Amino acid sequence: MENPLPRVCPRCGEPRILAPECPRCGVLYAKAEARAAQLTAAPAAPAPEPAPAPGETPVPFPPAGTFWNGDVEEARSELRVRLFALPVALAVAWVLVNSPMWGSLLRIFLSMWIHELGHAVTAWFCGFPSMPGPWVTRTGEERSTVVFLVIATVLGGMILRGYLTRNRLWMIAGATGLVLQFVGTMVLSPGKGRMLVVFGGDAGCLVLGSLLMTTVYAPRDSALRRGALHWGYLAIGAAAFMDSFSQWWAARTDFARIPFGEMENVGLSDASKLVDVYGWGELELIRRYTWLGLACLAALAILYGVGLNRARAGLRAGER
C-alpha cells in the first residue's frame, strides 16, 4: 500500500490545502517534495583522496557542507530583489517621466492605460458600466445591477478562494473590495459616484500603480513571480505612479502643470471637469492627488521594510 501524501508542507510545516501551492510560504508542493527527497536521500560515499605524487604538496578536499547551498543562494537573491527593486524602479521612473521624450513614450504605452483603467475600476465599484480604451473611457450615466452583481460575485469568489486555500491576503482583499463597493454604490449618490469616476483616472495611476509594484514582494514560487511577470508589473506600476505623482507634486508650485483643457472628441480633461463641473478649487485638486500619492508611498515604504526584514530573516535561517 502506497504512503499517503504528506499532510503538511515539506518546506514550512503548514497543513496542506487543496491547491498546488502552500498558502504560507507560497512554495509549490511538488517542488518542495522533490527538494525534500534530495535532501533526505543517502549521500554517496566520498571518493578516496588520491595519494600525492613524490615531492608534491597534498591539497585537501573541501570539508563536507562547504558546497554551494541552493536555498541560501535563493535567499540572498531574494534579499537583493527586495533591497533594490522598488527604490530603483521609482527612481528610474522619476527620471524618465521628467524627460520630454521618454515621458511621452511612457505615457502613451504604459501610464495612459493604467489611467483609463483607473476610471473604469472606479466606475465598476460605483455601479456604473464602463469600458476603458486608449485616451478615453466610456462610462454609462446610470448604475447597472448587472455590474453590481458581477463585481460582488468576483469579490465574494476572492473571499471563498482565500478561505479554501487559507490565504488571509485573498480574504482581506475580497472583504475590502466589498466594503468599497458598498460605499460606492449604496452610500454615494450617482452624482458623487460620477465625480469619483473622474477623479479615478490619475488616482488609478497612483493606487493601481502601487498595487502593481507590490507584486515584487509575492512569494518566489507564486503565480505572480513565475516567468518574471513581476518585473513587467513593477515597470508598468512605477511608470504609471510617477507619471501622475510627479505632475501633481510639481503643480504645488506651478499651477501651469495642472492639466486643464479639452480633448478633441472627448471633452473636458479630468482636471477641468473637477474644477468647472464639480466645483473643486485648484488647491483642493492638487492637495487631494498629492496626499493620495504620499499615502501610497507610505504604504510602499511599510511594505518595503517588512519585506526586507523577512528576506533577512529567511537568509539567516538558511545559513544556520
C-alpha positions in Angstrom: 0.0 0.0 0.0 1.4 3.4 -1.0 2.0 6.0 1.6 -0.5 8.9 1.7 0.6 12.4 0.7 2.2 14.3 3.5 -0.3 16.3 5.4 2.0 19.3 5.9 4.0 21.5 3.6 7.5 20.0 3.2 9.1 23.4 3.4 7.4 25.3 6.3 5.2 22.6 8.0 1.9 24.4 7.3 -1.1 22.0 6.9 -1.7 21.2 3.3 -4.6 22.6 1.4 -6.4 21.6 -1.9 -4.2 23.8 -4.0 -0.8 23.4 -5.8 1.0 25.9 -3.6 1.4 26.5 0.2 -0.7 29.4 1.5 2.0 30.3 4.0 5.3 30.2 2.1 4.0 30.1 -1.5 6.1 27.1 -2.5 4.8 24.6 -5.0 4.2 21.3 -3.1 5.7 19.3 -6.0 8.8 21.3 -6.0 9.2 21.2 -2.2 8.7 17.4 -2.2 11.3 16.9 -4.8 13.8 19.1 -2.9 13.0 17.3 0.4 13.6 13.9 -1.3 17.0 15.1 -2.5 18.0 16.3 1.0 16.9 13.1 2.7 18.5 10.8 0.2 21.6 9.0 1.5 24.7 10.8 0.3 27.1 9.0 -1.9 30.3 7.7 -0.3 33.1 10.2 -0.9 35.8 9.2 -3.3 39.1 8.3 -1.7 41.6 11.2 -1.7 44.3 10.4 -4.2 47.8 10.0 -3.0 50.1 12.9 -3.8 53.0 12.4 -6.2 56.5 12.2 -4.8 57.6 15.8 -3.9 54.0 17.2 -4.4 52.2 19.1 -1.6 48.8 17.4 -0.9 45.7 19.5 -1.5 42.9 18.6 0.9 39.3 18.2 -0.3 36.9 20.8 1.0 35.1 19.7 4.1 31.6 18.5 4.0 28.9 21.2 4.0 31.0 23.8 2.2 29.5 23.2 -1.2 27.0 25.7 -2.7 23.6 25.7 -1.0 20.7 26.4 -3.3 18.4 27.6 -0.6 20.9 30.1 0.8 21.6 31.4 -2.7 17.9 31.9 -3.3 17.6 33.7 0.0 20.4 36.0 -1.0 18.8 36.7 -4.4 15.5 37.5 -2.7 17.2 39.9 -0.4 18.8 41.7 -3.3 15.5 41.9 -5.0 13.7 43.4 -2.0 16.6 45.7 -1.3 16.9 47.3 -4.7 13.9 46.6 -6.9 11.4 49.1 -5.6 13.6 52.1 -4.9 15.5 51.7 -8.2 12.2 51.3 -10.2 10.8 54.5 -8.6 14.0 56.5 -9.1 14.3 55.4 -12.8 10.7 56.1 -13.4 11.0 59.6 -11.9 13.9 60.4 -14.2 12.2 59.1 -17.3 8.8 60.7 -16.8 10.5 64.1 -16.4 12.3 63.6 -19.7 10.3 65.1 -22.6 10.9 62.2 -25.0 10.8 59.3 -22.5 8.0 60.8 -20.6 5.8 60.9 -23.7 6.6 57.3 -24.6 5.9 56.1 -21.1 2.6 57.9 -21.1 1.5 56.5 -24.4 2.5 52.9 -23.9 2.2 52.5 -20.1 0.6 55.1 -17.8 -2.2 56.1 -20.2 -3.7 52.5 -20.0 -3.5 52.5 -16.2 -5.1 55.9 -16.1 -8.1 54.7 -18.2 -8.3 51.5 -16.2 -8.5 53.7 -13.0 -11.6 55.4 -14.5 -13.1 52.0 -15.3 -12.4 50.3 -12.0 -13.7 53.3 -10.1 -16.9 53.2 -12.2 -17.4 49.5 -11.6 -17.1 49.9 -7.8 -19.7 52.7 -8.0 -22.0 50.5 -10.0 -21.6 52.1 -13.5 -20.9 50.1 -16.6 -17.6 51.3 -18.1 -15.2 50.3 -20.9 -11.6 51.6 -20.9 -9.9 52.4 -24.1 -7.0 54.4 -25.5 -7.2 58.0 -24.1 -10.9 57.7 -23.3 -13.1 55.5 -21.0 -16.8 55.2 -21.9 -18.9 55.2 -18.7 -22.7 54.8 -18.5 -24.8 57.6 -16.9 -26.9 55.1 -14.9 -26.0 52.4 -12.4 -26.3 48.8 -13.5 -27.5 45.9 -11.4 -25.5 43.5 -13.6 -22.3 45.4 -12.9 -23.0 45.4 -9.2 -23.7 41.6 -9.2 -20.6 40.8 -11.3 -18.2 42.8 -9.1 -19.8 41.4 -5.9 -19.5 37.8 -7.2 -15.8 38.3 -8.1 -15.1 39.8 -4.7 -17.0 37.0 -3.0 -15.1 34.5 -5.0 -11.8 36.0 -3.7 -13.0 35.6 -0.1 -14.0 31.9 -0.8 -10.7 31.2 -2.5 -8.9 32.7 0.4 -10.9 30.6 2.9 -10.3 27.3 0.9 -6.6 28.0 0.5 -6.2 29.5 3.9 -4.8 32.6 2.4 -5.6 35.7 4.5 -4.5 38.1 1.8 -7.2 36.9 -0.6 -9.8 37.2 2.2 -8.7 40.7 3.2 -8.6 41.9 -0.4 -12.1 40.5 -1.1 -13.6 41.9 2.1 -12.0 45.3 1.5 -13.4 45.3 -2.1 -16.9 44.6 -0.8 -16.7 47.4 1.6 -15.5 49.8 -1.1 -18.3 48.6 -3.4 -20.9 49.1 -0.7 -19.7 52.7 -0.1 -19.5 53.4 -3.9 -23.0 52.1 -4.7 -25.0 52.4 -1.5 -23.5 55.4 0.2 -22.5 57.7 -2.6 -25.2 59.4 -4.7 -25.0 58.9 -8.5 -23.6 62.4 -8.9 -20.9 61.8 -6.3 -20.1 58.5 -7.9 -19.6 60.1 -11.4 -17.4 62.7 -9.7 -15.3 60.0 -8.2 -15.0 58.3 -11.6 -13.5 61.4 -13.0 -11.0 61.6 -10.0 -10.2 57.9 -10.5 -8.1 58.5 -13.6 -4.9 59.9 -12.0 -5.9 58.3 -8.7 -5.9 55.0 -10.5 -2.3 55.7 -11.7 -1.4 56.2 -8.0 -3.3 53.3 -6.5 -3.2 50.7 -9.2 0.4 51.6 -10.0 1.3 51.0 -6.3 -0.5 47.6 -6.4 1.4 46.6 -9.5 4.6 47.4 -7.8 3.8 45.2 -4.7 3.9 42.1 -6.9 7.7 42.1 -6.4 7.0 41.0 -2.8 4.9 38.0 -3.7 6.4 34.6 -2.7 9.1 33.4 -5.1 7.1 30.3 -6.2 3.7 32.1 -6.5 1.9 32.7 -9.8 2.9 36.4 -9.8 6.6 35.6 -9.7 6.7 32.8 -12.3 8.0 33.7 -15.7 9.4 37.0 -14.3 6.0 38.7 -14.7 6.6 40.8 -11.6 9.4 42.7 -13.4 6.9 43.9 -16.0 4.3 44.7 -13.4 6.9 46.6 -11.5 7.9 48.7 -14.5 4.3 49.5 -15.5 3.4 50.4 -12.0 6.4 52.6 -11.4 5.8 54.5 -14.7 2.1 55.0 -14.0 2.7 56.1 -10.4 5.5 58.5 -11.2 3.8 60.0 -14.3 0.8 61.1 -12.1 2.6 61.9 -8.9 5.4 64.0 -10.4 2.9 66.1 -12.3 0.7 66.9 -9.2 3.8 67.3 -7.0 5.2 69.9 -9.4 1.7 71.6 -9.6 2.1 72.6 -5.9 4.4 75.4 -7.0 3.4 75.7 -10.7 -0.3 75.9 -11.5 0.6 75.6 -15.2 1.3 71.9 -14.6 -2.4 71.3 -13.9 -3.8 69.5 -17.0 -6.6 71.9 -17.8 -8.1 71.8 -21.3 -10.3 70.0 -23.7 -9.5 66.9 -25.7 -10.9 66.5 -29.3 -13.8 64.1 -29.5 -13.6 63.5 -25.7 -14.4 66.8 -23.9 -13.0 68.5 -20.9 -10.0 67.0 -19.2 -10.4 65.4 -15.8 -8.9 68.4 -14.0 -11.2 70.8 -15.9 -14.3 68.7 -15.1 -13.4 68.5 -11.4 -13.0 72.3 -11.2 -15.5 73.6 -13.7 -18.3 71.0 -13.3 -17.9 69.8 -9.8 -16.6 73.0 -8.2 -13.3 71.9 -6.8 -10.7 74.5 -6.2 -7.2 74.3 -7.8 -5.5 73.9 -4.4 -8.1 71.3 -3.3 -7.5 69.4 -6.5 -3.7 69.4 -6.1 -3.9 68.6 -2.4 -6.1 65.5 -2.9 -3.9 64.0 -5.6 -0.7 64.7 -3.7 -1.9 63.4 -0.4 -3.2 60.2 -2.1 0.3 59.8 -3.7 2.0 60.3 -0.4 -0.3 57.8 1.3 0.6 55.2 -1.4 4.3 55.9 -0.9 3.9 55.5 2.8 2.2 52.1 2.3 5.0 51.1 -0.1 7.6 52.1 2.4 6.0 50.0 5.1 5.8 47.0 2.7 9.5 47.6 1.8 10.6 47.5 5.4 8.5 44.4 6.2 9.7 42.6 3.1 13.3 43.5 3.8 13.1 42.2 7.3 11.5 38.9 6.2 14.1 38.4 3.5 16.9 38.9 6.0 15.3 36.5 8.4 15.0 33.9 5.7 18.7 34.3 4.8 19.7 33.9 8.5 17.6 30.8 8.8 19.1 29.3 5.6 22.7 30.0 6.8 22.2 28.1 10.1 
